[in-house]
Amino acid sequence: MEDKLLIKQCKRGSEDALRQIYEKYKEYLLILAVGLVNNSSLAEDVVHDVFTSFVRDIEKFQLTGTLKGYLGVCVANRARNLNKAKPHTNLESSPAGYEQLDSNEPVSTIVCNEQLQELNNAISQLPYDQREVIMLHFHGGLTFQAISDQQNISVNTIKSRYKYGIDKLKTILDGELTK
């Protein structure tokens, strides 16, 4: 309900409403983008492009699901387009992206940061379509049906991409444990 009100205010020209939408979703979208392109700088560009398009087309915009889901799929689509446009560029070249956790216990912080880095590296090894479904489902909280609806792909295809991606992640991470 809050998002619908903010969108209505944006359509009336409220910069404050747009700022509230941005502040509400920017962290989520940046983390999603980093998970998809595995590069902090490119992730910021992706999120910037999505918000620029959102603002440009706000008059025509009709919210049919959740704004979080819509923006998340927009980020995924933009990341996919970027990946297709630059197939010769390795978007996974920069493993940085997840902010370091700050804790009062240095040992637990180091272990957690290492685990996040291992997970990030493993996710970056997945084919893009599998990575996208996993990130939208886990990080975005979208159901398989919502991802299917947003991408105009059958729900069975989405489920298969998820299953193959999770299986490959397990294989990659099990390999890391045996090293």
C-alpha positions as CSV (number, residue, x, y, z in Angstrom):
1,M,0.0,0.0,0.0
2,E,2.8,2.4,0.9
3,D,4.5,1.8,-2.5
4,K,1.3,2.5,-4.4
5,L,1.0,5.8,-2.5
6,L,4.7,6.7,-3.2
7,I,4.2,5.9,-6.9
8,K,1.1,8.1,-7.1
9,Q,3.1,10.9,-5.4
10,C,5.9,10.4,-7.9
11,K,3.5,10.7,-10.8
12,R,2.5,14.1,-9.3
13,G,6.1,15.2,-9.3
14,S,7.1,14.5,-5.7
15,E,10.9,14.2,-5.6
16,D,10.6,13.2,-1.9
17,A,8.5,10.2,-2.8
18,L,11.1,9.2,-5.4
19,R,13.8,9.6,-2.9
20,Q,11.9,7.4,-0.4
21,I,11.5,4.6,-3.0
22,Y,15.2,4.8,-3.8
23,E,16.2,4.8,-0.1
24,K,13.9,1.9,0.6
25,Y,15.2,-0.4,-2.2
26,K,18.7,0.7,-3.1
27,E,20.6,-1.7,-0.7
28,Y,18.5,-4.6,-1.9
29,L,19.0,-3.7,-5.5
30,L,22.7,-3.2,-5.1
31,I,23.2,-6.5,-3.4
32,L,21.1,-8.2,-6.1
33,A,23.1,-6.5,-8.9
34,V,26.4,-7.4,-7.3
35,G,25.3,-11.0,-7.1
36,L,24.4,-10.9,-10.8
37,V,27.4,-9.0,-12.3
38,N,29.9,-9.7,-9.5
39,N,31.4,-6.2,-9.8
40,S,30.5,-3.3,-7.5
41,S,31.0,-0.6,-10.0
42,L,28.9,-2.3,-12.7
43,A,26.3,-3.1,-10.1
44,E,26.0,0.6,-9.2
45,D,25.6,1.4,-12.9
46,V,22.9,-1.2,-13.3
47,V,20.9,0.2,-10.3
48,H,21.4,3.7,-11.6
49,D,20.1,2.7,-15.1
50,V,17.0,1.0,-13.6
51,F,16.1,4.1,-11.5
52,T,16.7,6.4,-14.5
53,S,14.3,4.3,-16.6
54,F,11.8,4.1,-13.8
55,V,11.7,7.9,-13.4
56,R,11.6,8.4,-17.2
57,D,8.6,6.1,-17.6
58,I,6.8,6.8,-14.3
59,E,3.7,8.4,-16.0
60,K,3.0,5.1,-17.8
61,F,4.0,2.8,-14.9
62,Q,1.3,0.6,-13.5
63,L,2.1,-1.5,-10.4
64,T,0.7,-5.0,-10.8
65,G,2.8,-6.9,-8.2
66,T,5.2,-5.6,-5.7
67,L,7.5,-2.7,-6.4
68,K,10.4,-4.6,-4.8
69,G,9.8,-7.5,-7.2
70,Y,9.4,-5.3,-10.2
71,L,12.6,-3.3,-9.5
72,G,14.5,-6.6,-8.8
73,V,13.5,-8.1,-12.1
74,C,14.4,-4.8,-13.8
75,V,17.9,-5.1,-12.3
76,A,18.1,-8.7,-13.4
77,N,17.1,-7.8,-16.9
78,R,19.5,-4.9,-17.1
79,A,22.3,-7.1,-15.8
80,R,21.4,-9.8,-18.4
81,N,21.4,-7.2,-21.2
82,L,24.8,-5.9,-20.0
83,N,26.1,-9.4,-20.1
84,K,24.8,-10.0,-23.6
85,A,26.1,-6.7,-24.9
86,K,29.6,-7.4,-23.6
87,P,30.2,-11.1,-24.0
88,H,33.9,-10.6,-24.4
89,T,34.1,-8.8,-21.1
90,N,34.3,-11.0,-18.0
91,L,31.7,-9.5,-15.7
92,E,33.0,-11.8,-13.0
93,S,36.4,-10.3,-12.9
94,S,36.0,-8.4,-9.7
95,P,34.9,-10.6,-6.8
96,A,34.5,-7.6,-4.5
97,G,31.0,-6.4,-3.7
98,Y,29.6,-7.7,-0.5
99,E,30.4,-5.2,2.2
100,Q,32.6,-6.5,5.0
101,L,30.6,-7.3,8.1
102,D,31.4,-5.3,11.2
103,S,31.3,-7.1,14.5
104,N,32.7,-6.8,18.0
105,E,34.1,-10.3,17.6
106,P,36.9,-10.2,15.1
107,V,37.2,-14.0,14.7
108,S,33.5,-14.5,13.9
109,T,33.7,-11.5,11.5
110,I,36.6,-13.0,9.6
111,V,35.0,-16.4,9.3
112,C,31.7,-14.9,8.1
113,N,33.4,-12.6,5.6
114,E,35.4,-15.6,4.2
115,Q,32.2,-17.6,3.9
116,L,30.4,-14.8,2.1
117,Q,33.3,-14.4,-0.3
118,E,33.3,-18.2,-1.0
119,L,29.6,-18.1,-1.6
120,N,29.9,-15.0,-3.9
121,N,32.7,-16.7,-5.8
122,A,30.6,-19.9,-6.2
123,I,27.6,-18.0,-7.4
124,S,29.7,-16.1,-10.0
125,Q,30.6,-19.5,-11.5
126,L,26.9,-20.3,-12.3
127,P,25.5,-19.7,-15.7
128,Y,23.7,-16.3,-15.7
129,D,20.1,-17.7,-16.0
130,Q,20.6,-20.0,-13.0
131,R,22.3,-17.2,-11.0
132,E,19.5,-14.8,-11.8
133,V,16.8,-17.2,-10.5
134,I,18.7,-18.0,-7.3
135,M,19.3,-14.4,-6.6
136,L,15.7,-13.3,-7.3
137,H,14.4,-16.2,-5.2
138,F,16.7,-16.1,-2.2
139,H,17.7,-12.4,-2.0
140,G,14.6,-11.0,-3.7
141,G,12.2,-13.2,-2.0
142,L,10.3,-13.8,-5.2
143,T,8.3,-17.0,-5.7
144,F,9.0,-19.1,-8.8
145,Q,5.7,-18.0,-10.2
146,A,6.5,-14.3,-9.7
147,I,9.8,-14.8,-11.5
148,S,8.1,-16.7,-14.3
149,D,5.4,-14.0,-14.7
150,Q,7.9,-11.2,-14.7
151,Q,10.2,-12.9,-17.3
152,N,7.5,-14.5,-19.4
153,I,9.2,-17.9,-19.0
154,S,7.4,-21.1,-17.8
155,V,7.5,-21.8,-14.1
156,N,8.9,-25.2,-14.9
157,T,11.9,-23.6,-16.6
158,I,12.4,-21.3,-13.6
159,K,12.3,-24.3,-11.3
160,S,14.7,-26.2,-13.4
161,R,17.2,-23.3,-13.5
162,Y,16.9,-23.1,-9.8
163,K,17.5,-26.8,-9.2
164,Y,20.4,-27.0,-11.6
165,G,21.9,-23.9,-10.0
166,I,21.6,-25.2,-6.5
167,D,23.1,-28.5,-7.5
168,K,26.0,-26.8,-9.2
169,L,26.5,-24.6,-6.1
170,K,26.6,-27.6,-3.9
171,T,29.2,-29.2,-6.2
172,I,31.3,-26.1,-6.2
173,L,31.1,-25.5,-2.5
174,D,31.8,-29.2,-1.7
175,G,34.9,-28.9,-3.9
176,E,36.0,-25.9,-1.9
177,L,35.6,-27.8,1.4
178,T,37.8,-30.7,0.2
179,K,40.7,-28.4,-0.8
